[in-house]
Amino acid sequence: MSDPPKSTSFEIEAEIHRVCSLLGKIAEQYPNDSPESLALRDAAFAFQQLQWHKGLLNSYRKLKAGLNGELDEDLKNKLIEYGIDPDELVEEI
């Protein structure tokens, strides 16, 4: 079985907006500072971060493959700024 196709940044952004909008509509059913409303906001934020991280990870994998597995220090440092540690991903790629 082949891997599912990787999402483009536009598809990732559309999915983030779709899910966060849905969570926002659910959160509106509760008072602003209620535990339920705050939990839904946290869930929306976490979902957004996870989706962007997945997108960056896919971009990193494509980039590394294109560079024959060699990344210069500037690029490694930039990836680390985005929350992706290149050394941790060596096993996964």
C-alpha positions in Angstrom: 0.0 0.0 0.0 1.4 3.4 -0.9 1.7 6.4 1.4 -1.2 8.9 1.2 -0.4 12.0 -0.9 1.2 14.9 1.0 -1.0 18.0 1.5 0.0 21.3 0.1 0.3 24.3 2.3 -3.0 25.6 0.9 -4.8 22.3 1.8 -3.2 22.4 5.3 -4.4 26.0 5.8 -7.9 25.2 4.5 -8.1 22.2 6.9 -6.9 24.4 9.8 -9.5 27.0 9.1 -12.2 24.4 8.7 -11.5 22.6 12.0 -10.8 25.8 14.0 -14.0 27.4 12.7 -16.0 24.3 13.8 -14.3 24.4 17.2 -15.1 28.1 17.5 -18.7 27.5 16.8 -18.9 24.9 19.5 -17.0 27.2 21.9 -19.6 29.9 21.3 -22.1 27.7 23.1 -20.3 28.2 26.3 -19.4 31.4 28.3 -16.2 32.9 27.2 -14.1 32.0 30.2 -15.7 28.6 30.9 -13.5 25.6 31.1 -15.2 24.1 28.0 -14.6 27.2 25.9 -11.0 27.5 27.0 -10.4 23.8 26.3 -11.8 24.2 22.8 -9.6 27.2 22.1 -6.6 25.3 23.4 -7.6 22.4 21.1 -7.9 24.7 18.1 -4.4 26.1 18.8 -2.9 22.7 19.3 -4.5 21.4 16.1 -3.1 24.4 14.2 0.4 23.9 15.6 0.4 20.2 14.8 -0.8 20.7 11.2 1.9 23.4 10.5 4.5 21.1 12.1 3.5 18.3 9.8 3.7 20.6 6.8 7.2 21.7 7.8 8.2 18.1 8.4 7.1 17.1 4.9 8.9 20.1 3.5 12.0 19.1 5.4 11.9 15.6 4.1 11.6 16.8 0.5 14.4 19.2 1.0 16.7 16.6 2.6 16.0 14.1 -0.1 16.8 16.8 -2.7 20.1 17.6 -1.0 21.0 13.9 -0.9 20.6 14.0 2.9 23.1 16.8 3.5 21.9 20.0 5.3 24.2 22.9 6.0 24.3 24.4 9.5 22.3 27.5 8.6 19.4 25.4 7.3 19.7 23.1 10.3 19.4 26.1 12.6 16.4 27.4 10.7 14.6 24.1 11.0 15.3 24.1 14.8 13.8 27.5 15.0 10.6 26.0 13.5 10.6 23.3 16.1 12.1 20.5 13.9 15.3 19.0 15.1 17.0 17.5 12.1 19.1 15.1 14.1 16.0 13.5 15.6 14.5 12.9 12.2 17.4 10.9 10.7 15.8 7.7 11.8 12.4 8.6 10.5 13.4 9.6 7.0 
